[in-house]
Amino acid sequence: MKKWVLITGGSRGIGAAIVHKLAEDYKVIFTYKNSTDKAKKIVDNMISNGLDVSSYQCDSSNSKEINLLCDQLISKYGAPFALINNSGISQDELFINSSEDSIYKLFNNNAFSTMNIIRYFLPHMMQNLEGRIINISSIASFKGNIGQVGYSSTKSALNGMIKSLALETARFNITVNNILPGFIESDMTENLASKSLLKKKIPLRRFGKPEEIASVTKFLLSPDSGYLTGQNLIIDGGLSC
C-alpha cells in the first residue's frame, strides 16, 4: 500500500506541479479553497492515468475546517507520511497603507494555517516514527521587496519555525524543511510588466518552472534526503547570490 501525502493548495501553480510529481510514487490528497473546476480536472485526469489522487475543499486558514479534515483523513487513512504546506496568499501594499486586519489576514493564511496543519497531524506522524514536513516559503522572507512587509514577515516566520520544530521532531525520524522559491512561472507572474527586466537580474536569465520546485519536493520525501532537516532551501536561479 502506498504511503499518503497531503498537499495544501494543490489545484494550480506550484501545488498542482507537486501533486503531479508525487502521484508517481504516493497516494496524494490535496486541498483547494475555491478552484473546484481545476481540482476536479486534475483528479479526473490523474485517475484516468491510474494514479491515486483525491481532493478536499478546505480553507487552510480556518482552524475548524483543518481540524475536521484531519479527523476525516486520519480515521480513513491513518497518519500521513508527509505534509506539504503550499497554500498561501500574497498582498502588495506599502506598510503605511496597511491595516491590522490586512496583516493578520496574511499571517493567518501563510503562517498560522501552516502551524495549525502541522500541529493537528504531527502527533499521529510521531506514532509512526517517520515523516516529512515541507513548507513552501519564499526568498521574500530574507530579500526585501517594496510593498511586501506583511508577506515577507509571514514567510520569515516559517523560516524560523522549522529551526525549532526540526529539533523537536528529529527523534521521531521526522524531517522538517522549507523550500524558498524565487520567481516561478505562474498565473501571478505571467503578466508582470517588469518580467523581462527581472529575468536580466537572475543569473540563469529565466524564471523557474513549477516542475522544478516539485522535483525538489520529491527529493525531500525520498530516502536520499533522510539526513537533511531544519533547512531553508533556496531555489531562485541565483537571484539571491
C-alpha positions as CSV (number, residue, x, y, z in Angstrom):
1,M,0.0,0.0,0.0
2,K,1.3,3.4,-1.0
3,K,2.1,6.0,1.7
4,W,-0.1,9.0,1.5
5,V,0.8,12.7,1.5
6,L,-1.2,15.8,2.0
7,I,-0.6,18.9,-0.2
8,T,-2.4,22.2,0.6
9,G,-3.3,24.5,-2.3
10,G,-2.8,21.8,-4.9
11,S,-5.2,22.9,-7.6
12,R,-2.8,25.2,-9.5
13,G,0.7,26.5,-9.9
14,I,3.4,25.0,-7.8
15,G,0.9,23.0,-5.8
16,A,-0.5,21.3,-8.9
17,A,3.0,20.5,-10.1
18,I,3.8,18.9,-6.8
19,V,0.6,16.8,-7.0
20,H,1.5,15.5,-10.4
21,K,5.1,14.8,-9.4
22,L,4.3,13.0,-6.1
23,A,1.5,10.9,-7.6
24,E,4.1,8.8,-9.3
25,D,5.1,7.2,-6.0
26,Y,2.5,8.2,-3.4
27,K,-1.2,8.3,-2.7
28,V,-1.8,12.1,-3.0
29,I,-4.6,14.1,-1.3
30,F,-4.7,17.8,-1.9
31,T,-6.8,20.7,-0.7
32,Y,-8.2,23.6,-2.6
33,K,-10.2,26.6,-1.5
34,N,-12.2,27.9,-4.5
35,S,-10.8,26.3,-7.6
36,T,-13.3,23.5,-7.8
37,D,-13.2,23.0,-11.6
38,K,-9.4,22.9,-11.7
39,A,-9.2,20.5,-8.8
40,K,-11.8,18.2,-10.4
41,K,-9.9,18.3,-13.7
42,I,-6.6,17.3,-12.0
43,V,-8.3,14.4,-10.1
44,D,-10.1,13.1,-13.2
45,N,-7.1,13.3,-15.4
46,M,-4.8,11.5,-12.9
47,I,-7.3,8.8,-12.0
48,S,-7.7,8.1,-15.7
49,N,-4.0,7.5,-15.8
50,G,-4.2,5.0,-13.0
51,L,-2.9,7.3,-10.2
52,D,-4.3,7.5,-6.7
53,V,-5.3,11.2,-6.2
54,S,-8.2,12.8,-4.4
55,S,-9.1,16.4,-3.3
56,Y,-10.9,18.1,-0.5
57,Q,-12.3,21.6,-0.5
58,C,-10.9,23.2,2.6
59,D,-9.9,26.7,3.8
60,S,-6.5,26.2,5.3
61,S,-6.8,29.4,7.2
62,N,-9.9,28.1,9.0
63,S,-8.7,26.0,12.0
64,K,-12.1,24.3,12.4
65,E,-12.0,23.1,8.8
66,I,-8.5,21.9,9.2
67,N,-9.3,20.1,12.4
68,L,-12.3,18.4,10.7
69,L,-10.2,17.4,7.7
70,C,-7.5,16.0,9.9
71,D,-10.0,13.8,11.8
72,Q,-11.5,12.6,8.5
73,L,-8.2,11.7,6.9
74,I,-6.7,10.1,10.0
75,S,-9.7,7.9,10.5
76,K,-9.8,6.8,6.9
77,Y,-6.1,6.5,6.0
78,G,-4.1,6.8,9.3
79,A,-1.2,9.2,9.6
80,P,0.3,10.8,6.5
81,F,3.9,10.2,5.5
82,A,4.3,13.8,4.5
83,L,2.7,17.3,4.8
84,I,3.4,19.8,2.1
85,N,2.2,23.2,3.1
86,N,1.8,25.2,-0.1
87,S,-1.3,27.3,0.3
88,G,-1.0,30.9,1.0
89,I,-1.7,34.4,-0.3
90,S,0.2,37.5,-1.4
91,Q,-0.7,41.1,-0.9
92,D,1.3,44.1,-2.1
93,E,0.8,47.3,-0.3
94,L,3.0,49.9,1.3
95,F,3.3,49.4,5.0
96,I,1.9,52.8,5.8
97,N,-1.2,51.9,3.9
98,S,-1.7,48.5,5.6
99,S,-4.1,47.8,8.4
100,E,-4.1,45.4,11.3
101,D,-6.7,43.3,9.6
102,S,-4.7,43.0,6.3
103,I,-1.6,42.0,8.2
104,Y,-3.5,39.5,10.3
105,K,-5.0,38.0,7.1
106,L,-1.6,37.4,5.7
107,F,-0.3,35.8,8.9
108,N,-3.5,33.7,9.2
109,N,-3.2,32.4,5.7
110,N,0.6,32.0,5.4
111,A,1.9,31.2,8.9
112,F,-0.9,30.3,11.4
113,S,-2.5,27.9,8.9
114,T,0.7,26.0,8.3
115,M,1.3,25.8,12.1
116,N,-2.2,24.5,12.7
117,I,-2.0,21.8,10.0
118,I,1.3,20.6,11.4
119,R,0.0,20.7,15.0
120,Y,-3.0,18.6,14.1
121,F,-1.2,15.9,12.1
122,L,2.1,15.8,13.9
123,P,1.1,13.6,16.9
124,H,-0.1,10.9,14.5
125,M,3.1,11.1,12.5
126,M,5.1,10.8,15.7
127,Q,3.4,7.5,16.4
128,N,4.6,6.2,13.1
129,L,8.2,7.2,13.8
130,E,8.7,8.6,10.3
131,G,7.6,11.5,8.2
132,R,8.4,14.6,6.2
133,I,7.2,18.2,6.6
134,I,7.8,20.6,3.8
135,N,6.7,24.2,3.7
136,I,6.8,26.5,0.6
137,S,8.3,29.7,1.8
138,S,9.8,32.4,-0.4
139,I,13.1,34.3,-1.0
140,A,11.0,37.3,0.0
141,S,11.5,36.0,3.6
142,F,15.0,37.4,3.5
143,K,15.2,39.6,0.3
144,G,13.4,42.9,0.7
145,N,10.7,44.0,-1.7
146,I,8.8,47.2,-1.6
147,G,5.1,46.6,-0.7
148,Q,5.7,43.2,0.9
149,V,6.4,43.9,4.5
150,G,3.5,41.8,5.7
151,Y,4.1,39.0,3.2
152,S,7.8,38.7,3.8
153,S,7.2,38.7,7.6
154,T,4.9,35.7,7.3
155,K,7.5,33.7,5.2
156,S,10.2,34.7,7.7
157,A,8.1,33.2,10.4
158,L,8.1,29.8,8.6
159,N,11.9,30.0,8.2
160,G,12.4,30.5,11.9
161,M,9.7,27.9,12.9
162,I,11.4,25.0,11.2
163,K,14.7,25.5,13.1
164,S,13.0,24.7,16.4
165,L,10.5,22.3,15.0
166,A,13.2,20.2,13.4
167,L,14.8,19.7,16.8
168,E,11.5,18.6,18.4
169,T,10.7,16.1,15.6
170,A,14.2,14.6,14.9
171,R,14.0,11.9,17.5
172,F,10.8,10.7,15.8
173,N,12.5,10.4,12.4
174,I,10.5,13.3,11.1
175,T,12.4,15.9,9.0
176,V,11.2,19.5,8.5
177,N,12.4,21.7,5.7
178,N,11.4,24.8,3.7
179,I,11.6,25.5,0.0
180,L,12.2,29.1,-0.8
181,P,11.3,29.7,-4.5
182,G,12.3,32.8,-6.4
183,F,10.3,33.9,-9.4
184,I,8.4,31.0,-10.8
185,E,6.3,30.8,-14.0
186,S,2.7,31.0,-12.8
187,D,-0.6,32.9,-13.2
188,M,0.8,35.6,-10.9
189,T,4.0,36.2,-12.9
190,E,2.6,35.7,-16.4
191,N,1.6,39.3,-16.9
192,L,4.3,41.1,-14.9
193,A,5.1,44.3,-16.7
194,S,8.7,44.1,-15.5
195,K,9.2,40.4,-16.4
196,S,11.9,40.9,-19.0
197,L,13.8,43.3,-16.6
198,L,13.5,40.8,-13.7
199,K,14.9,38.0,-15.9
200,K,18.0,40.1,-16.5
201,K,18.6,40.2,-12.8
202,I,18.5,36.4,-12.5
203,P,21.9,34.8,-13.3
204,L,20.1,31.9,-15.1
205,R,18.2,34.5,-17.1
206,R,14.8,32.9,-16.6
207,F,12.0,32.3,-14.2
208,G,11.8,28.8,-12.6
209,K,9.3,26.2,-13.5
210,P,6.7,24.8,-11.1
211,E,8.0,21.4,-12.0
212,E,11.5,22.3,-10.7
213,I,10.0,23.1,-7.3
214,A,8.1,19.8,-7.5
215,S,11.3,17.9,-8.2
216,V,13.0,19.3,-5.1
217,T,9.9,18.4,-3.1
218,K,10.1,14.8,-4.3
219,F,13.7,14.7,-3.3
220,L,12.9,15.9,0.2
221,L,10.4,13.0,0.5
222,S,13.0,10.4,-0.7
223,P,15.3,8.3,1.5
224,D,18.2,10.2,-0.1
225,S,17.2,13.3,2.0
226,G,16.9,11.5,5.3
227,Y,19.8,13.4,6.9
228,L,18.5,16.8,5.8
229,T,16.4,18.7,8.3
230,G,15.8,22.2,9.6
231,Q,17.0,23.8,6.3
232,N,15.7,26.6,4.1
233,L,16.5,25.6,0.6
234,I,16.7,28.5,-1.9
235,I,15.6,27.7,-5.5
236,D,15.9,31.1,-7.3
237,G,18.2,30.7,-10.3
238,G,21.0,32.5,-8.4
239,L,19.0,35.7,-7.8
240,S,20.0,35.9,-4.1
241,C,23.7,35.2,-4.7
